[in-house]
Amino acid sequence: MRTLFLLLALLPSIAGATMAADVAGMDTSQEARYRTLIHELRCLVCQNQNIADSDAPLANDLRHQVRRQILAGESNQEIMDYLTQRYGDFVLYNPPFKMITLLLWLGPAVLVLLALVMAYLFTRRTRKPSTATALDEEKLRKLLDENK
């Protein structure tokens, strides 16, 4: 049990050591670019994390690829273009607005609009109260009198 607590206590420092190894040999502007880029790229394995926060092997490979390209002198746009060419627009957290990503951009708005329409229709739907006519009331009285 003590070992588990020790491992949990050391986990943040291990993650920090990994990041320090990634930025080794970079100047401050390159390090800033690196940190910005790895937060803008989606992990293709986890899909809900960026590659900075993901522990997946593919995310690690992508971080190394970004580092290598920064050290090679490529611009941020060249790096993003390379990764989108290789992995598609899904690797970007903010994909461009294209026909292929139309559902991705408009899907949430369509779902909200559909939910509002359904809520409106549900709340506006009213049941007609049954109105008893004089004839119905007379039949009801006869039935009640017969049962006495």
N, CA, C and O atoms as a GROMACS GRO file, in nm:
protein
  592
    1MET      N    1   0.082  -0.118   0.000
    1MET     CA    2   0.000   0.000   0.000
    1MET      C    3   0.088   0.126   0.000
    1MET      O    4   0.056   0.225  -0.066
    2ARG      N    5   0.198   0.119   0.075
    2ARG     CA    6   0.291   0.232   0.078
    2ARG      C    7   0.352   0.258  -0.059
    2ARG      O    8   0.374   0.372  -0.098
    3THR      N    9   0.379   0.149  -0.129
    3THR     CA   10   0.438   0.161  -0.262
    3THR      C   11   0.341   0.231  -0.358
    3THR      O   12   0.383   0.312  -0.440
    4LEU      N   13   0.214   0.200  -0.345
    4LEU     CA   14   0.113   0.263  -0.430
    4LEU      C   15   0.108   0.413  -0.405
    4LEU      O   16   0.103   0.492  -0.499
    5PHE      N   17   0.109   0.453  -0.278
    5PHE     CA   18   0.108   0.595  -0.245
    5PHE      C   19   0.233   0.664  -0.296
    5PHE      O   20   0.227   0.778  -0.343
    6LEU      N   21   0.346   0.597  -0.287
    6LEU     CA   22   0.471   0.654  -0.337
    6LEU      C   23   0.466   0.674  -0.488
    6LEU      O   24   0.510   0.777  -0.539
    7LEU      N   25   0.413   0.574  -0.559
    7LEU     CA   26   0.400   0.586  -0.705
    7LEU      C   27   0.305   0.698  -0.744
    7LEU      O   28   0.333   0.773  -0.838
    8LEU      N   29   0.194   0.711  -0.673
    8LEU     CA   30   0.099   0.818  -0.702
    8LEU      C   31   0.160   0.956  -0.673
    8LEU      O   32   0.130   1.053  -0.742
    9ALA      N   33   0.243   0.962  -0.571
    9ALA     CA   34   0.308   1.089  -0.538
    9ALA      C   35   0.412   1.127  -0.642
    9ALA      O   36   0.434   1.246  -0.669
   10LEU      N   37   0.478   1.027  -0.702
   10LEU     CA   38   0.582   1.054  -0.800
   10LEU      C   39   0.530   1.074  -0.942
   10LEU      O   40   0.603   1.121  -1.029
   11LEU      N   41   0.405   1.040  -0.966
   11LEU     CA   42   0.349   1.048  -1.101
   11LEU      C   43   0.360   1.188  -1.163
   11LEU      O   44   0.401   1.197  -1.279
   12PRO      N   45   0.325   1.297  -1.094
   12PRO     CA   46   0.342   1.430  -1.156
   12PRO      C   47   0.486   1.462  -1.192
   12PRO      O   48   0.511   1.526  -1.294
   13SER      N   49   0.579   1.420  -1.111
   13SER     CA   50   0.719   1.451  -1.142
   13SER      C   51   0.768   1.368  -1.261
   13SER      O   52   0.853   1.413  -1.338
   14ILE      N   53   0.714   1.247  -1.277
   14ILE     CA   54   0.750   1.165  -1.393
   14ILE      C   55   0.698   1.231  -1.521
   14ILE      O   56   0.769   1.237  -1.621
   15ALA      N   57   0.575   1.280  -1.516
   15ALA     CA   58   0.518   1.348  -1.633
   15ALA      C   59   0.598   1.474  -1.664
   15ALA      O   60   0.623   1.504  -1.781
   16GLY      N   61   0.638   1.546  -1.562
   16GLY     CA   62   0.718   1.666  -1.583
   16GLY      C   63   0.854   1.632  -1.642
   16GLY      O   64   0.907   1.708  -1.723
   17ALA      N   65   0.911   1.521  -1.602
   17ALA     CA   66   1.040   1.479  -1.656
   17ALA      C   67   1.027   1.444  -1.804
   17ALA      O   68   1.118   1.471  -1.882
   18THR      N   69   0.917   1.384  -1.840
   18THR     CA   70   0.894   1.351  -1.981
   18THR      C   71   0.885   1.477  -2.064
   18THR      O   72   0.942   1.483  -2.173
   19MET      N   73   0.813   1.578  -2.015
   19MET     CA   74   0.801   1.705  -2.087
   19MET      C   75   0.937   1.774  -2.094
   19MET      O   76   0.971   1.833  -2.197
   20ALA      N   77   1.014   1.766  -1.988
   20ALA     CA   78   1.146   1.828  -1.989
   20ALA      C   79   1.235   1.762  -2.093
   20ALA      O   80   1.314   1.829  -2.159
   21ALA      N   81   1.223   1.631  -2.107
   21ALA     CA   82   1.303   1.561  -2.209
   21ALA      C   83   1.259   1.601  -2.349
   21ALA      O   84   1.341   1.608  -2.440
   22ASP      N   85   1.129   1.628  -2.367
   22ASP     CA   86   1.079   1.668  -2.498
   22ASP      C   87   1.131   1.804  -2.540
   22ASP      O   88   1.157   1.826  -2.658
   23VAL      N   89   1.147   1.895  -2.446
   23VAL     CA   90   1.189   2.031  -2.481
   23VAL      C   91   1.339   2.052  -2.468
   23VAL      O   92   1.388   2.163  -2.487
   24ALA      N   93   1.411   1.946  -2.436
   24ALA     CA   94   1.556   1.958  -2.424
   24ALA      C   95   1.616   1.997  -2.560
   24ALA      O   96   1.580   1.940  -2.663
   25GLY      N   97   1.706   2.092  -2.559
   25GLY     CA   98   1.772   2.136  -2.681
   25GLY      C   99   1.696   2.243  -2.757
   25GLY      O  100   1.738   2.284  -2.865
   26MET      N  101   1.584   2.290  -2.703
   26MET     CA  102   1.506   2.394  -2.768
   26MET      C  103   1.531   2.528  -2.698
   26MET      O  104   1.553   2.533  -2.577
   27ASP      N  105   1.526   2.634  -2.776
   27ASP     CA  106   1.532   2.766  -2.712
   27ASP      C  107   1.390   2.802  -2.665
   27ASP      O  108   1.296   2.725  -2.689
   28THR      N  109   1.374   2.915  -2.601
   28THR     CA  110   1.245   2.948  -2.540
   28THR      C  111   1.134   2.967  -2.644
   28THR      O  112   1.020   2.930  -2.618
   29SER      N  113   1.166   3.025  -2.759
   29SER     CA  114   1.061   3.043  -2.861
   29SER      C  115   1.019   2.909  -2.920
   29SER      O  116   0.900   2.886  -2.945
   30GLN      N  117   1.115   2.820  -2.941
   30GLN     CA  118   1.081   2.687  -2.992
   30GLN      C  119   0.999   2.609  -2.889
   30GLN      O  120   0.906   2.538  -2.924
   31GLU      N  121   1.035   2.623  -2.762
   31GLU     CA  122   0.962   2.554  -2.656
   31GLU      C  123   0.818   2.606  -2.649
   31GLU      O  124   0.724   2.528  -2.630
   32ALA      N  125   0.801   2.736  -2.663
   32ALA     CA  126   0.666   2.795  -2.662
   32ALA      C  127   0.585   2.744  -2.780
   32ALA      O  128   0.468   2.710  -2.764
   33ARG      N  129   0.644   2.737  -2.898
   33ARG     CA  130   0.576   2.684  -3.016
   33ARG      C  131   0.539   2.538  -2.994
   33ARG      O  132   0.428   2.495  -3.028
   34TYR      N  133   0.631   2.462  -2.937
   34TYR     CA  134   0.608   2.320  -2.910
   34TYR      C  135   0.487   2.302  -2.818
   34TYR      O  136   0.397   2.223  -2.845
   35ARG      N  137   0.487   2.377  -2.709
   35ARG     CA  138   0.377   2.364  -2.612
   35ARG      C  139   0.244   2.406  -2.674
   35ARG      O  140   0.141   2.344  -2.647
   36THR      N  141   0.245   2.510  -2.756
   36THR     CA  142   0.122   2.554  -2.823
   36THR      C  143   0.072   2.446  -2.918
   36THR      O  144  -0.047   2.414  -2.918
   37LEU      N  145   0.160   2.392  -2.999
   37LEU     CA  146   0.120   2.292  -3.098
   37LEU      C  147   0.067   2.163  -3.035
   37LEU      O  148  -0.033   2.109  -3.081
   38ILE      N  149   0.133   2.115  -2.930
   38ILE     CA  150   0.088   1.988  -2.873
   38ILE      C  151  -0.046   2.003  -2.799
   38ILE      O  152  -0.114   1.904  -2.774
   39HIS      N  153  -0.082   2.127  -2.765
   39HIS     CA  154  -0.213   2.149  -2.706
   39HIS      C  155  -0.322   2.169  -2.813
   39HIS      O  156  -0.441   2.161  -2.781
   40GLU      N  157  -0.284   2.194  -2.936
   40GLU     CA  158  -0.380   2.213  -3.044
   40GLU      C  159  -0.406   2.086  -3.125
   40GLU      O  160  -0.492   2.085  -3.213
   41LEU      N  161  -0.332   1.981  -3.096
   41LEU     CA  162  -0.346   1.856  -3.170
   41LEU      C  163  -0.416   1.751  -3.086
   41LEU      O  164  -0.384   1.734  -2.968
   42ARG      N  165  -0.511   1.681  -3.146
   42ARG     CA  166  -0.590   1.580  -3.077
   42ARG      C  167  -0.519   1.445  -3.082
   42ARG      O  168  -0.459   1.408  -3.183
   43CYS      N  169  -0.527   1.373  -2.972
   43CYS     CA  170  -0.476   1.236  -2.970
   43CYS      C  171  -0.574   1.150  -3.048
   43CYS      O  172  -0.693   1.149  -3.017
   44LEU      N  173  -0.526   1.079  -3.146
   44LEU     CA  174  -0.612   0.997  -3.231
   44LEU      C  175  -0.657   0.870  -3.162
   44LEU      O  176  -0.753   0.806  -3.206
   45VAL      N  177  -0.589   0.833  -3.055
   45VAL     CA  178  -0.628   0.714  -2.980
   45VAL      C  179  -0.731   0.751  -2.874
   45VAL      O  180  -0.836   0.688  -2.864
   46CYS      N  181  -0.702   0.852  -2.795
   46CYS     CA  182  -0.791   0.894  -2.685
   46CYS      C  183  -0.911   0.972  -2.737
   46CYS      O  184  -1.021   0.957  -2.684
   47GLN      N  185  -0.893   1.053  -2.837
   47GLN     CA  186  -0.993   1.134  -2.905
   47GLN      C  187  -1.053   1.245  -2.821
   47GLN      O  188  -1.114   1.336  -2.878
   48ASN      N  189  -1.038   1.243  -2.692
   48ASN     CA  190  -1.091   1.353  -2.612
   48ASN      C  191  -0.978   1.425  -2.538
   48ASN      O  192  -1.005   1.506  -2.450
   49GLN      N  193  -0.856   1.396  -2.574
   49GLN     CA  194  -0.740   1.461  -2.512
   49GLN      C  195  -0.649   1.514  -2.621
   49GLN      O  196  -0.648   1.465  -2.734
   50ASN      N  197  -0.574   1.616  -2.584
   50ASN     CA  198  -0.472   1.661  -2.678
   50ASN      C  199  -0.348   1.574  -2.658
   50ASN      O  200  -0.340   1.497  -2.562
   51ILE      N  201  -0.253   1.588  -2.747
   51ILE     CA  202  -0.135   1.500  -2.737
   51ILE      C  203  -0.046   1.539  -2.621
   51ILE      O  204   0.041   1.461  -2.582
   52ALA      N  205  -0.065   1.659  -2.566
   52ALA     CA  206   0.014   1.699  -2.450
   52ALA      C  207  -0.028   1.620  -2.327
   52ALA      O  208   0.056   1.587  -2.243
   53ASP      N  209  -0.157   1.590  -2.315
   53ASP     CA  210  -0.209   1.523  -2.196
   53ASP      C  211  -0.222   1.373  -2.210
   53ASP      O  212  -0.244   1.303  -2.111
   54SER      N  213  -0.208   1.322  -2.330
   54SER     CA  214  -0.230   1.180  -2.354
   54SER      C  215  -0.104   1.099  -2.326
   54SER      O  216   0.008   1.143  -2.352
   55ASP      N  217  -0.125   0.979  -2.274
   55ASP     CA  218  -0.015   0.886  -2.249
   55ASP      C  219  -0.007   0.777  -2.356
   55ASP      O  220   0.074   0.685  -2.344
   56ALA      N  221  -0.089   0.786  -2.457
   56ALA     CA  222  -0.092   0.684  -2.561
   56ALA      C  223   0.039   0.686  -2.640
   56ALA      O  224   0.098   0.792  -2.660
   57PRO      N  225   0.085   0.572  -2.686
   57PRO     CA  226   0.209   0.566  -2.764
   57PRO      C  227   0.203   0.653  -2.890
   57PRO      O  228   0.303   0.714  -2.927
   58LEU      N  229   0.087   0.658  -2.956
   58LEU     CA  230   0.076   0.741  -3.076
   58LEU      C  231   0.092   0.889  -3.040
   58LEU      O  232   0.155   0.964  -3.115
   59ALA      N  233   0.036   0.931  -2.928
   59ALA     CA  234   0.052   1.070  -2.885
   59ALA      C  235   0.199   1.101  -2.858
   59ALA      O  236   0.247   1.209  -2.890
   60ASN      N  237   0.269   1.006  -2.799
   60ASN     CA  238   0.412   1.024  -2.776
   60ASN      C  239   0.487   1.038  -2.908
   60ASN      O  240   0.575   1.122  -2.921
   61ASP      N  241   0.451   0.955  -3.006
   61ASP     CA  242   0.514   0.965  -3.138
   61ASP      C  243   0.484   1.099  -3.204
   61ASP      O  244   0.571   1.159  -3.267
   62LEU      N  245   0.360   1.146  -3.190
   62LEU     CA  246   0.324   1.276  -3.248
   62LEU      C  247   0.400   1.390  -3.181
   62LEU      O  248   0.442   1.485  -3.248
   63ARG      N  249   0.418   1.382  -3.048
   63ARG     CA  250   0.497   1.485  -2.978
   63ARG      C  251   0.640   1.487  -3.029
   63ARG      O  252   0.697   1.594  -3.051
   64HIS      N  253   0.698   1.368  -3.048
   64HIS     CA  254   0.835   1.361  -3.100
   64HIS      C  255   0.843   1.414  -3.244
   64HIS      O  256   0.941   1.478  -3.282
   65GLN      N  257   0.740   1.387  -3.323
   65GLN     CA  258   0.736   1.436  -3.461
   65GLN      C  259   0.730   1.589  -3.461
   65GLN      O  260   0.801   1.654  -3.538
   66VAL      N  261   0.645   1.645  -3.376
   66VAL     CA  262   0.635   1.792  -3.367
   66VAL      C  263   0.768   1.851  -3.323
   66VAL      O  264   0.812   1.951  -3.379
   67ARG      N  265   0.832   1.789  -3.224
   67ARG     CA  266   0.962   1.837  -3.175
   67ARG      C  267   1.066   1.833  -3.286
   67ARG      O  268   1.141   1.929  -3.305
   68ARG      N  269   1.070   1.722  -3.358
   68ARG     CA  270   1.169   1.707  -3.465
   68ARG      C  271   1.148   1.812  -3.575
   68ARG      O  272   1.244   1.868  -3.626
   69GLN      N  273   1.022   1.838  -3.610
   69GLN     CA  274   0.994   1.935  -3.715
   69GLN      C  275   1.024   2.078  -3.669
   69GLN      O  276   1.068   2.160  -3.749
   70ILE      N  277   1.000   2.108  -3.542
   70ILE     CA  278   1.035   2.241  -3.490
   70ILE      C  279   1.185   2.260  -3.495
   70ILE      O  280   1.234   2.365  -3.538
   71LEU      N  281   1.259   2.159  -3.452
   71LEU     CA  282   1.405   2.168  -3.455
   71LEU      C  283   1.458   2.174  -3.598
   71LEU      O  284   1.567   2.226  -3.621
   72ALA      N  285   1.382   2.120  -3.693
   72ALA     CA  286   1.423   2.126  -3.834
   72ALA      C  287   1.392   2.262  -3.895
   72ALA      O  288   1.431   2.289  -4.009
   73GLY      N  289   1.324   2.348  -3.821
   73GLY     CA  290   1.298   2.483  -3.869
   73GLY      C  291   1.167   2.502  -3.943
   73GLY      O  292   1.148   2.605  -4.007
   74GLU      N  293   1.078   2.405  -3.937
   74GLU     CA  294   0.950   2.419  -4.006
   74GLU      C  295   0.857   2.510  -3.927
   74GLU      O  296   0.866   2.519  -3.804
   75SER      N  297   0.769   2.578  -3.999
   75SER     CA  298   0.674   2.670  -3.934
   75SER      C  299   0.558   2.590  -3.874
   75SER      O  300   0.540   2.472  -3.904
   76ASN      N  301   0.481   2.657  -3.788
   76ASN     CA  302   0.366   2.591  -3.728
   76ASN      C  303   0.268   2.543  -3.835
   76ASN      O  304   0.213   2.433  -3.826
   77GLN      N  305   0.247   2.626  -3.936
   77GLN     CA  306   0.153   2.590  -4.044
   77GLN      C  307   0.204   2.469  -4.121
   77GLN      O  308   0.124   2.382  -4.158
   78GLU      N  309   0.332   2.461  -4.146
   78GLU     CA  310   0.388   2.346  -4.217
   78GLU      C  311   0.371   2.218  -4.134
   78GLU      O  312   0.343   2.112  -4.189
   79ILE      N  313   0.389   2.230  -4.005
   79ILE     CA  314   0.373   2.114  -3.917
   79ILE      C  315   0.227   2.069  -3.916
   79ILE      O  316   0.198   1.950  -3.926
   80MET      N  317   0.135   2.166  -3.904
   80MET     CA  318  -0.008   2.133  -3.903
   80MET      C  319  -0.050   2.073  -4.038
   80MET      O  320  -0.127   1.978  -4.042
   81ASP      N  321   0.001   2.129  -4.146
   81ASP     CA  322  -0.031   2.076  -4.279
   81ASP      C  323   0.018   1.933  -4.294
   81ASP      O  324  -0.054   1.848  -4.347
   82TYR      N  325   0.139   1.906  -4.248
   82TYR     CA  326   0.194   1.771  -4.256
   82TYR      C  327   0.107   1.673  -4.178
   82TYR      O  328   0.074   1.565  -4.228
   83LEU      N  329   0.070   1.710  -4.055
   83LEU     CA  330  -0.008   1.619  -3.972
   83LEU      C  331  -0.150   1.599  -4.026
   83LEU      O  332  -0.203   1.489  -4.018
   84THR      N  333  -0.211   1.704  -4.079
   84THR     CA  334  -0.346   1.687  -4.135
   84THR      C  335  -0.342   1.609  -4.265
   84THR      O  336  -0.436   1.536  -4.297
   85GLN      N  337  -0.234   1.624  -4.340
   85GLN     CA  338  -0.220   1.545  -4.463
   85GLN      C  339  -0.206   1.397  -4.427
   85GLN      O  340  -0.259   1.310  -4.496
   86ARG      N  341  -0.135   1.370  -4.320
   86ARG     CA  342  -0.110   1.233  -4.281
   86ARG      C  343  -0.226   1.170  -4.204
   86ARG      O  344  -0.258   1.053  -4.226
   87TYR      N  345  -0.290   1.247  -4.114
   87TYR     CA  346  -0.394   1.192  -4.026
   87TYR      C  347  -0.534   1.246  -4.050
   87TYR      O  348  -0.630   1.197  -3.992
   88GLY      N  349  -0.548   1.346  -4.134
   88GLY     CA  350  -0.679   1.405  -4.160
   88GLY      C  351  -0.708   1.520  -4.066
   88GLY      O  352  -0.632   1.548  -3.973
   89ASP      N  353  -0.820   1.586  -4.091
   89ASP     CA  354  -0.859   1.702  -4.011
   89ASP      C  355  -0.893   1.666  -3.867
   89ASP      O  356  -0.896   1.753  -3.780
   90PHE      N  357  -0.918   1.538  -3.841
   90PHE     CA  358  -0.955   1.497  -3.705
   90PHE      C  359  -0.843   1.520  -3.605
   90PHE      O  360  -0.868   1.527  -3.485
   91VAL      N  361  -0.720   1.530  -3.652
   91VAL     CA  362  -0.607   1.552  -3.562
   91VAL      C  363  -0.609   1.694  -3.503
   91VAL      O  364  -0.542   1.720  -3.404
   92LEU      N  365  -0.685   1.784  -3.564
   92LEU     CA  366  -0.693   1.922  -3.517
   92LEU      C  367  -0.810   1.938  -3.423
   92LEU      O  368  -0.918   1.882  -3.447
   93TYR      N  369  -0.792   2.014  -3.314
   93TYR     CA  370  -0.904   2.043  -3.225
   93TYR      C  371  -1.000   2.143  -3.290
   93TYR      O  372  -1.119   2.140  -3.260
   94ASN      N  373  -0.951   2.229  -3.376
   94ASN     CA  374  -1.035   2.324  -3.448
   94ASN      C  375  -1.023   2.296  -3.598
   94ASN      O  376  -0.950   2.365  -3.668
   95PRO      N  377  -1.095   2.195  -3.646
   95PRO     CA  378  -1.082   2.162  -3.789
   95PRO      C  379  -1.141   2.274  -3.874
   95PRO      O  380  -1.230   2.347  -3.829
   96PRO      N  381  -1.094   2.289  -3.997
   96PRO     CA  382  -1.147   2.393  -4.085
   96PRO      C  383  -1.291   2.361  -4.127
   96PRO      O  384  -1.333   2.245  -4.125
   97PHE      N  385  -1.364   2.464  -4.164
   97PHE     CA  386  -1.502   2.447  -4.209
   97PHE      C  387  -1.501   2.406  -4.354
   97PHE      O  388  -1.474   2.487  -4.442
   98LYS      N  389  -1.530   2.278  -4.380
   98LYS     CA  390  -1.535   2.222  -4.514
   98LYS      C  391  -1.662   2.140  -4.525
   98LYS      O  392  -1.733   2.120  -4.427
   99MET      N  393  -1.691   2.094  -4.645
   99MET     CA  394  -1.809   2.009  -4.664
   99MET      C  395  -1.797   1.880  -4.583
   99MET      O  396  -1.897   1.830  -4.530
  100ILE      N  397  -1.677   1.828  -4.573
  100ILE     CA  398  -1.659   1.701  -4.501
  100ILE      C  399  -1.674   1.720  -4.349
  100ILE      O  400  -1.707   1.625  -4.278
  101THR      N  401  -1.650   1.842  -4.300
  101THR     CA  402  -1.663   1.868  -4.156
  101THR      C  403  -1.790   1.946  -4.124
  101THR      O  404  -1.806   1.997  -4.013
  102LEU      N  405  -1.880   1.955  -4.220
  102LEU     CA  406  -2.005   2.030  -4.201
  102LEU      C  407  -2.086   1.974  -4.085
  102LEU      O  408  -2.135   2.050  -4.002
  103LEU      N  409  -2.101   1.844  -4.077
  103LEU     CA  410  -2.176   1.782  -3.968
  103LEU      C  411  -2.107   1.807  -3.834
  103LEU      O  412  -2.173   1.828  -3.733
  104LEU      N  413  -1.976   1.806  -3.834
  104LEU     CA  414  -1.901   1.831  -3.712
  104LEU      C  415  -1.928   1.971  -3.659
  104LEU      O  416  -1.942   1.990  -3.538
  105TRP      N  417  -1.936   2.069  -3.748
  105TRP     CA  418  -1.960   2.208  -3.706
  105TRP      C  419  -2.107   2.236  -3.679
  105TRP      O  420  -2.139   2.304  -3.582
  106LEU      N  421  -2.196   2.184  -3.763
  106LEU     CA  422  -2.338   2.218  -3.750
  106LEU      C  423  -2.417   2.116  -3.669
  106LEU      O  424  -2.530   2.144  -3.627
  107GLY      N  425  -2.360   2.000  -3.646
  107GLY     CA  426  -2.430   1.895  -3.572
  107GLY      C  427  -2.481   1.938  -3.435
  107GLY      O  428  -2.598   1.916  -3.406
  108PRO      N  429  -2.398   1.998  -3.351
  108PRO     CA  430  -2.448   2.040  -3.220
  108PRO      C  431  -2.561   2.142  -3.229
  108PRO      O  432  -2.657   2.135  -3.151
  109ALA      N  433  -2.553   2.236  -3.322
  109ALA     CA  434  -2.659   2.336  -3.336
  109ALA      C  435  -2.788   2.270  -3.382
  109ALA      O  436  -2.896   2.306  -3.335
  110VAL      N  437  -2.778   2.175  -3.474
  110VAL     CA  438  -2.896   2.104  -3.523
  110VAL      C  439  -2.960   2.024  -3.409
  110VAL      O  440  -3.083   2.022  -3.396
  111LEU      N  441  -2.878   1.960  -3.327
  111LEU     CA  442  -2.932   1.883  -3.214
  111LEU      C  443  -3.002   1.973  -3.113
  111LEU      O  444  -3.107   1.938  -3.061
  112VAL      N  445  -2.944   2.089  -3.084
  112VAL     CA  446  -3.006   2.182  -2.990
  112VAL      C  447  -3.138   2.233  -3.047
  112VAL      O  448  -3.237   2.241  -2.975
  113LEU      N  449  -3.138   2.268  -3.174
  113LEU     CA  450  -3.261   2.315  -3.238
  113LEU      C  451  -3.369   2.206  -3.236
  113LEU      O  452  -3.485   2.235  -3.209
  114LEU      N  453  -3.331   2.084  -3.265
  114LEU     CA  454  -3.425   1.973  -3.262
  114LEU      C  455  -3.480   1.953  -3.121
  114LEU      O  456  -3.600   1.928  -3.104
  115ALA      N  457  -3.396   1.963  -3.021
  115ALA     CA  458  -3.441   1.948  -2.882
  115ALA      C  459  -3.538   2.060  -2.844
  115ALA      O  460  -3.636   2.035  -2.774
  116LEU      N  461  -3.512   2.182  -2.889
  116LEU     CA  462  -3.603   2.293  -2.860
  116LEU      C  463  -3.738   2.273  -2.927
  116LEU      O  464  -3.842   2.300  -2.867
  117VAL      N  465  -3.737   2.227  -3.051
  117VAL     CA  466  -3.863   2.201  -3.122
  117VAL      C  467  -3.941   2.091  -3.051
  117VAL      O  468  -4.062   2.103  -3.031
  118MET      N  469  -3.873   1.985  -3.012
  118MET     CA  470  -3.940   1.875  -2.941
  118MET      C  471  -3.996   1.923  -2.807
  118MET      O  472  -4.107   1.885  -2.770
  119ALA      N  473  -3.921   2.004  -2.734
  119ALA     CA  474  -3.969   2.056  -2.607
  119ALA      C  475  -4.091   2.145  -2.628
  119ALA      O  476  -4.187   2.139  -2.551
  120TYR      N  477  -4.087   2.227  -2.732
  120TYR     CA  478  -4.201   2.314  -2.762
  120TYR      C  479  -4.324   2.230  -2.795
  120TYR      O  480  -4.432   2.255  -2.742
  121LEU      N  481  -4.308   2.131  -2.881
  121LEU     CA  482  -4.421   2.047  -2.918
  121LEU      C  483  -4.474   1.968  -2.799
  121LEU      O  484  -4.595   1.950  -2.785
  122PHE      N  485  -4.387   1.923  -2.714
  122PHE     CA  486  -4.428   1.847  -2.596
  122PHE      C  487  -4.506   1.934  -2.499
  122PHE      O  488  -4.607   1.890  -2.444
  123THR      N  489  -4.461   2.057  -2.478
  123THR     CA  490  -4.530   2.144  -2.382
  123THR      C  491  -4.657   2.202  -2.440
  123THR      O  492  -4.749   2.235  -2.365
  124ARG      N  493  -4.665   2.217  -2.570
  124ARG     CA  494  -4.784   2.276  -2.633
  124ARG      C  495  -4.895   2.173  -2.655
  124ARG      O  496  -5.011   2.210  -2.676
  125ARG      N  497  -4.860   2.049  -2.651
  125ARG     CA  498  -4.960   1.945  -2.673
  125ARG      C  499  -5.055   1.944  -2.554
  125ARG      O  500  -5.012   1.926  -2.440
  126THR      N  501  -5.180   1.964  -2.580
  126THR     CA  502  -5.279   1.966  -2.472
  126THR      C  503  -5.385   1.861  -2.501
  126THR      O  504  -5.419   1.833  -2.616
  127ARG      N  505  -5.434   1.806  -2.396
  127ARG     CA  506  -5.542   1.710  -2.411
  127ARG      C  507  -5.673   1.786  -2.398
  127ARG      O  508  -5.689   1.873  -2.313
  128LYS      N  509  -5.763   1.752  -2.482
  128LYS     CA  510  -5.893   1.815  -2.475
  128LYS      C  511  -5.967   1.756  -2.356
  128LYS      O  512  -5.980   1.634  -2.343
  129PRO      N  513  -6.016   1.843  -2.270
  129PRO     CA  514  -6.092   1.789  -2.156
  129PRO      C  515  -6.224   1.732  -2.207
  129PRO      O  516  -6.289   1.786  -2.296
  130SER      N  517  -6.261   1.622  -2.147
  130SER     CA  518  -6.385   1.561  -2.191
  130SER      C  519  -6.502   1.644  -2.138
  130SER      O  520  -6.511   1.670  -2.018
  131THR      N  521  -6.587   1.683  -2.225
  131THR     CA  522  -6.704   1.762  -2.186
  131THR      C  523  -6.826   1.672  -2.192
  131THR      O  524  -6.860   1.616  -2.296
  132ALA      N  525  -6.887   1.659  -2.080
  132ALA     CA  526  -7.006   1.575  -2.073
  132ALA      C  527  -7.126   1.656  -2.120
  132ALA      O  528  -7.150   1.768  -2.076
  133THR      N  529  -7.199   1.598  -2.206
  133THR     CA  530  -7.320   1.664  -2.254
  133THR      C  531  -7.434   1.634  -2.158
  133THR      O  532  -7.423   1.549  -2.069
  134ALA      N  533  -7.543   1.703  -2.177
  134ALA     CA  534  -7.659   1.680  -2.091
  134ALA      C  535  -7.709   1.538  -2.104
  134ALA      O  536  -7.755   1.478  -2.007
  135LEU      N  537  -7.700   1.483  -2.225
  135LEU     CA  538  -7.744   1.345  -2.248
  135LEU      C  539  -7.657   1.247  -2.170
  135LEU      O  540  -7.708   1.153  -2.110
  136ASP      N  541  -7.525   1.271  -2.173
  136ASP     CA  542  -7.432   1.185  -2.099
  136ASP      C  543  -7.458   1.193  -1.949
  136ASP      O  544  -7.452   1.092  -1.880
  137GLU      N  545  -7.488   1.311  -1.899
  137GLU     CA  546  -7.514   1.327  -1.757
  137GLU      C  547  -7.642   1.252  -1.717
  137GLU      O  548  -7.648   1.190  -1.611
  138GLU      N  549  -7.743   1.258  -1.803
  138GLU     CA  550  -7.868   1.187  -1.775
  138GLU      C  551  -7.847   1.037  -1.772
  138GLU      O  552  -7.904   0.969  -1.686
  139LYS      N  553  -7.765   0.983  -1.866
  139LYS     CA  554  -7.736   0.840  -1.867
  139LYS      C  555  -7.660   0.800  -1.741
  139LYS      O  556  -7.684   0.693  -1.685
  140LEU      N  557  -7.569   0.884  -1.698
  140LEU     CA  558  -7.492   0.856  -1.577
  140LEU      C  559  -7.583   0.854  -1.455
  140LEU      O  560  -7.566   0.767  -1.369
  141ARG      N  561  -7.678   0.945  -1.445
  141ARG     CA  562  -7.770   0.946  -1.331
  141ARG      C  563  -7.856   0.820  -1.330
  141ARG      O  564  -7.881   0.763  -1.224
  142LYS      N  565  -7.902   0.776  -1.446
  142LYS     CA  566  -7.984   0.656  -1.453
  142LYS      C  567  -7.906   0.534  -1.406
  142LYS      O  568  -7.958   0.451  -1.332
  143LEU      N  569  -7.778   0.525  -1.450
  143LEU     CA  570  -7.694   0.413  -1.407
  143LEU      C  571  -7.672   0.414  -1.254
  143LEU      O  572  -7.676   0.309  -1.190
  144LEU      N  573  -7.651   0.530  -1.200
  144LEU     CA  574  -7.629   0.539  -1.057
  144LEU      C  575  -7.757   0.507  -0.980
  144LEU      O  576  -7.752   0.444  -0.874
  145ASP      N  577  -7.871   0.550  -1.030
  145ASP     CA  578  -7.998   0.521  -0.964
  145ASP      C  579  -8.032   0.374  -0.970
  145ASP      O  580  -8.089   0.320  -0.875
  146GLU      N  581  -7.997   0.306  -1.079
  146GLU     CA  582  -8.024   0.164  -1.092
  146GLU      C  583  -7.941   0.082  -0.994
  146GLU      O  584  -7.988  -0.022  -0.945
  147ASN      N  585  -7.822   0.126  -0.963
  147ASN     CA  586  -7.733   0.051  -0.874
  147ASN      C  587  -7.770   0.069  -0.728
  147ASN      O  588  -7.715   0.000  -0.643
  148LYS      N  589  -7.861   0.159  -0.696
  148LYS     CA  590  -7.898   0.181  -0.554
  148LYS      C  591  -7.989   0.078  -0.507
  148LYS      O  592  -8.030   0.081  -0.390
   0.00000   0.00000   0.00000
